[in-house]
Structure formats: structure tokens, C-alpha cells
Amino acid sequence: MIELTGKTALVTGASHRIGAAIVRMLHGEGMNLVLHYRDSLGGAERLRDDLNGQRPGSVVLGRADLGRIDQLEGLARLAQESFGRLDVLVNNASSFFPTPVGEVGPEQWDDLMNSNLRGPFFLAQAAAPLLRLHGGCIVNLVDIHAERPKMGFPVYSMAKAGNAMMVKALARELGPEVRVNGVAPGVILWPEEAMTEDHKVQILERTVLRRAGREEDIARTLLFLVRDAEYITGQILTVDGGRTVQQ
């Protein structure tokens, strides 16, 4: 087990949902955090203030557009300037919306590719020198749809497929000093856009455990990869309640 107290993690898309659960889990292990946000300043501030109330000076905020490569080095530098080190990068931020074939424009393509693939890669590249200094690690939030494309979401599915390959490619490129792994969630949180109850039931019926997961299921899996998995790299752990073993 790797001791995490006093070490530093940078989490993208950290202000709500799975990102916030990851932040709380790592903070509970004694880590200092850089919380990345783009537009969700209010949520990021509330989370920062809550955690700093528990342990003063343990959390700072960093704003960046993952589509702007010139802003990404500043996130890694913020970790170094605030806490003197960077040990863990969590590429969690993600855009998610439908892109039916025939209706896809360049702006939609760029948004999905920037948040799910391009931004995480260039952020990993910027963070790599700091991670190497302390034998750190990277964890990407992938998706079960990296392997099984989601109907109506081809660009998102392709971006996540690239993200999955990035896990494997960076594991080779950055080893032996830096481990790189991924977590592929299934039905953890329902999309923020409205879904009918019938549609939810249909999805859960195709899941072996017949229920949705929780943000904490992803956070605990990520904690395992960060803290306990010293001899695991280049792997993607699927947390989907058995969805991918169904037809």
C-alpha cells in the first residue's frame, strides 16, 4: 500500500458528480488537491471550502479549458507551486452529448475530442515530468462505450476509444517511473438530460446486478489503482455491474 498522506493529486472536472466523489476520497486519504474546473466555479468553490474546513490549505482551484493547450501546463505548475509536488493526475473531465451521424458539426467534434482525448493527453504530457520525480501515476476515466459504441453518440464513443488506447500507450511511454491506468464506468449516474423511467428500466435490465452504481464505486476503484496497485499499469478496470457481459 502506497502512503498518500501529504501527496498531491490534480483532478479534472472535479466540482461535481464522479469528480467530486474522487476528490473527497483522495482528500480523506490525506492528499492535497488541485481541483480543475472550466465553468463550474460555484461548485468548485463550495467543494474547496468544505475540504479546507476539514484540513486548512489542502485544496486549491485551477481553471482551464482543456481545449486550450496553452492553459494545461499552468495546471501542473499550480500543483508544484501550491504543494511542491504532483503525484497523481486524474483525467476525469468529459463532455457527453449525442451526435447522430448526418448532424455532426466541427464544433461538436472539437468539444468531445478536446475534453475526452486531446486535453487529457496534453495534460498528461505536461504533468509527466513532475509525476516522474515521485513515481506517480495517471488514471483516466474511460467508458464502457470505448468498446461498445453507444447508439447516437459516435463521436463520444470514438473519443473514449482513443482515451482507452492512451492509457495503454502512455503506460509504455512513461514507465517504469509512472503507472497509467483507467476506470471504465457503466451505469453510475444517469445523464443530466432527462430520461424516461422506461428507458432507465431497459438499461438496468441489461445489467447483471440490476441496479445503477454510485459515484463511490468509481472513487474506490480509482483509490485502489492509486494506492494499492503498485504492479498494475496499462490496464482499464470496468465498473459496470456486469453490463458488458450481457448481450
C-alpha positions as CSV (number, residue, x, y, z in Angstrom):
1,M,0.0,0.0,0.0
2,I,1.4,3.4,-1.0
3,E,1.2,6.1,1.6
4,L,-0.8,9.0,0.3
5,T,-0.7,11.5,3.2
6,G,1.0,14.7,2.1
7,K,1.0,13.8,-1.6
8,T,-0.8,15.8,-4.3
9,A,-3.4,15.0,-6.9
10,L,-4.8,17.0,-9.8
11,V,-8.3,16.1,-10.7
12,T,-10.0,17.5,-13.8
13,G,-13.8,18.1,-13.8
14,A,-13.6,18.0,-10.1
15,S,-16.5,20.1,-8.9
16,H,-19.4,17.7,-9.1
17,R,-20.7,14.1,-9.7
18,I,-17.9,11.5,-10.1
19,G,-15.1,14.1,-10.0
20,A,-16.3,15.4,-6.6
21,A,-16.5,11.8,-5.2
22,I,-12.9,11.1,-6.3
23,V,-11.7,14.4,-4.7
24,R,-13.4,13.5,-1.4
25,M,-12.0,10.0,-1.4
26,L,-8.4,11.2,-2.1
27,H,-8.7,14.0,0.4
28,G,-9.8,11.5,3.0
29,E,-6.6,9.6,2.4
30,G,-4.6,12.7,3.4
31,M,-3.8,14.1,-0.1
32,N,-3.7,17.7,-1.2
33,L,-5.8,18.5,-4.2
34,V,-5.8,20.8,-7.2
35,L,-9.4,21.0,-8.4
36,H,-9.7,21.7,-12.1
37,Y,-12.9,23.4,-13.4
38,R,-13.9,25.2,-16.5
39,D,-17.3,26.8,-15.9
40,S,-18.5,25.3,-12.6
41,L,-16.8,27.9,-10.4
42,G,-19.6,27.8,-7.7
43,G,-19.4,24.1,-7.2
44,A,-15.6,24.1,-7.2
45,E,-15.6,26.8,-4.6
46,R,-18.1,25.0,-2.3
47,L,-16.1,21.8,-2.5
48,R,-12.8,23.6,-1.9
49,D,-14.2,25.5,1.1
50,D,-15.7,22.3,2.6
51,L,-12.5,20.4,2.4
52,N,-10.3,23.2,3.5
53,G,-12.6,23.5,6.5
54,Q,-11.6,19.9,7.4
55,R,-7.9,20.4,6.6
56,P,-6.9,24.1,6.1
57,G,-4.8,24.8,3.0
58,S,-5.2,21.3,1.5
59,V,-7.2,22.3,-1.7
60,V,-6.7,24.9,-4.4
61,L,-8.7,25.6,-7.6
62,G,-7.3,25.8,-11.1
63,R,-9.4,26.9,-14.1
64,A,-8.6,25.8,-17.6
65,D,-10.3,25.0,-20.9
66,L,-9.0,21.5,-21.9
67,G,-9.2,22.6,-25.5
68,R,-6.6,25.2,-24.8
69,I,-3.2,23.5,-24.7
70,D,-1.5,26.7,-23.5
71,Q,-3.6,26.6,-20.3
72,L,-2.7,23.0,-19.4
73,E,0.9,23.5,-18.3
74,G,-0.4,26.0,-15.8
75,L,-2.5,23.3,-14.0
76,A,0.6,21.1,-13.5
77,R,2.6,24.2,-12.4
78,L,-0.1,25.1,-9.9
79,A,0.3,21.8,-8.1
80,Q,4.1,22.4,-7.9
81,E,3.7,25.9,-6.7
82,S,1.0,25.2,-4.2
83,F,2.2,21.9,-2.7
84,G,5.7,21.3,-4.0
85,R,4.9,18.2,-6.0
86,L,2.5,16.3,-8.1
87,D,1.9,12.6,-7.6
88,V,-1.5,11.7,-9.2
89,L,-3.3,13.0,-12.3
90,V,-6.9,12.1,-12.7
91,N,-8.3,12.8,-16.2
92,N,-12.0,12.9,-15.3
93,A,-13.5,15.8,-17.1
94,S,-15.7,14.9,-20.1
95,S,-18.2,16.3,-22.4
96,F,-21.1,14.0,-23.2
97,F,-23.9,14.6,-25.7
98,P,-25.5,12.9,-28.7
99,T,-24.0,13.4,-32.2
100,P,-26.2,11.5,-34.7
101,V,-24.5,10.9,-38.0
102,G,-25.5,13.5,-40.5
103,E,-25.9,16.1,-37.9
104,V,-22.3,16.4,-36.6
105,G,-20.5,19.7,-37.0
106,P,-16.9,20.7,-36.3
107,E,-17.8,22.4,-33.0
108,Q,-19.3,19.2,-31.6
109,W,-16.4,17.1,-32.8
110,D,-13.9,19.5,-31.2
111,D,-15.7,19.7,-27.9
112,L,-15.9,16.0,-27.5
113,M,-12.4,15.3,-28.7
114,N,-10.9,18.1,-26.7
115,S,-12.4,17.1,-23.3
116,N,-12.1,13.3,-23.7
117,L,-8.9,12.8,-25.7
118,R,-6.8,15.8,-26.7
119,G,-6.9,17.7,-23.4
120,P,-6.2,14.6,-21.3
121,F,-3.2,13.7,-23.5
122,F,-1.6,17.1,-23.4
123,L,-2.3,17.5,-19.7
124,A,-0.6,14.1,-19.1
125,Q,2.4,15.3,-21.2
126,A,2.6,18.5,-19.1
127,A,2.4,16.6,-15.8
128,A,4.7,13.8,-16.7
129,P,8.0,15.4,-15.6
130,L,6.5,16.1,-12.1
131,L,5.0,12.7,-11.9
132,R,8.3,11.0,-12.8
133,L,10.1,12.8,-9.9
134,H,8.0,10.9,-7.3
135,G,7.0,7.7,-9.1
136,G,3.4,9.0,-9.6
137,C,0.5,7.7,-11.6
138,I,-2.2,8.7,-14.0
139,V,-5.8,7.4,-14.0
140,N,-8.1,8.1,-16.9
141,L,-11.9,7.9,-16.7
142,V,-12.7,5.9,-19.8
143,D,-16.2,4.4,-20.5
144,I,-17.7,1.0,-21.4
145,H,-18.6,2.7,-24.7
146,A,-15.0,2.9,-25.7
147,E,-15.5,-0.8,-26.7
148,R,-19.3,-0.9,-27.3
149,P,-20.3,2.3,-29.2
150,K,-23.4,4.0,-27.8
151,M,-26.1,4.5,-30.4
152,G,-26.4,8.1,-31.3
153,F,-23.1,9.0,-29.7
154,P,-20.5,8.0,-32.3
155,V,-18.1,11.0,-31.7
156,Y,-18.1,10.5,-27.9
157,S,-17.6,6.7,-28.3
158,M,-14.6,7.3,-30.7
159,A,-13.1,9.8,-28.3
160,K,-13.3,7.4,-25.4
161,A,-11.8,4.6,-27.6
162,G,-8.9,6.9,-28.1
163,N,-8.7,7.6,-24.4
164,A,-8.6,3.9,-23.7
165,M,-5.6,3.5,-26.1
166,M,-4.0,6.4,-24.5
167,V,-4.0,4.5,-21.2
168,K,-2.0,1.7,-22.8
169,A,0.3,3.9,-24.9
170,L,1.2,6.2,-22.1
171,A,1.8,3.2,-19.8
172,R,4.6,2.2,-22.2
173,E,5.9,5.7,-22.8
174,L,6.0,6.8,-19.2
175,G,7.1,3.5,-17.5
176,P,8.8,2.5,-15.3
177,E,8.5,5.7,-13.3
178,V,4.9,6.5,-13.9
179,R,2.0,4.0,-13.9
180,V,-1.0,4.7,-16.1
181,N,-4.4,3.0,-15.7
182,G,-8.1,3.7,-16.4
183,V,-11.5,3.1,-14.9
184,A,-14.4,2.4,-17.3
185,P,-17.8,3.2,-15.6
186,G,-21.1,1.7,-16.7
187,V,-24.4,3.0,-15.3
188,I,-23.2,5.1,-12.4
189,L,-25.2,8.3,-12.8
190,W,-28.0,9.0,-15.2
191,P,-27.2,11.6,-17.8
192,E,-28.1,15.2,-16.8
193,E,-30.6,15.4,-19.6
194,A,-34.0,13.9,-18.9
195,M,-34.5,10.2,-19.4
196,T,-37.8,8.3,-19.2
197,E,-38.3,5.8,-16.4
198,D,-38.9,3.1,-19.0
199,H,-35.6,3.8,-20.6
200,K,-33.8,3.5,-17.3
201,V,-35.5,0.2,-16.6
202,Q,-34.5,-1.1,-20.0
203,I,-30.8,-0.2,-19.3
204,L,-30.8,-1.8,-15.8
205,E,-32.4,-5.0,-17.2
206,R,-29.2,-5.4,-19.3
207,T,-27.0,-5.1,-16.2
208,V,-26.3,-8.3,-14.3
209,L,-26.7,-6.6,-10.8
210,R,-30.0,-5.0,-11.9
211,R,-29.1,-1.6,-10.4
212,A,-27.1,1.5,-11.1
213,G,-23.8,2.1,-9.4
214,R,-22.7,5.0,-7.3
215,E,-20.0,7.6,-7.6
216,E,-18.3,6.0,-4.7
217,D,-17.9,2.8,-6.7
218,I,-15.7,4.6,-9.1
219,A,-13.8,6.6,-6.4
220,R,-13.0,3.4,-4.6
221,T,-11.7,1.7,-7.7
222,L,-9.6,4.7,-8.5
223,L,-8.2,4.7,-5.0
224,F,-7.2,1.1,-5.5
225,L,-5.3,1.9,-8.6
226,V,-3.6,4.9,-7.0
227,R,-2.8,3.4,-3.5
228,D,-2.8,-0.4,-3.8
229,A,-1.9,-1.4,-7.4
230,E,1.9,-0.9,-7.4
231,Y,2.3,-3.6,-10.0
232,I,-0.6,-2.7,-12.3
233,T,-0.1,-0.4,-15.3
234,G,-1.7,-0.1,-18.8
235,Q,-5.0,-1.6,-17.5
236,I,-8.6,-0.4,-17.6
237,L,-10.9,-1.7,-14.8
238,T,-14.5,-1.9,-15.8
239,V,-17.0,-0.9,-13.1
240,D,-20.4,-1.6,-14.7
241,G,-22.4,-4.1,-12.6
242,G,-21.9,-6.7,-15.3
243,R,-23.3,-4.7,-18.2
244,T,-20.6,-5.7,-20.6
245,V,-21.1,-9.5,-20.1
246,Q,-24.6,-9.2,-21.3
247,Q,-25.7,-9.3,-25.0
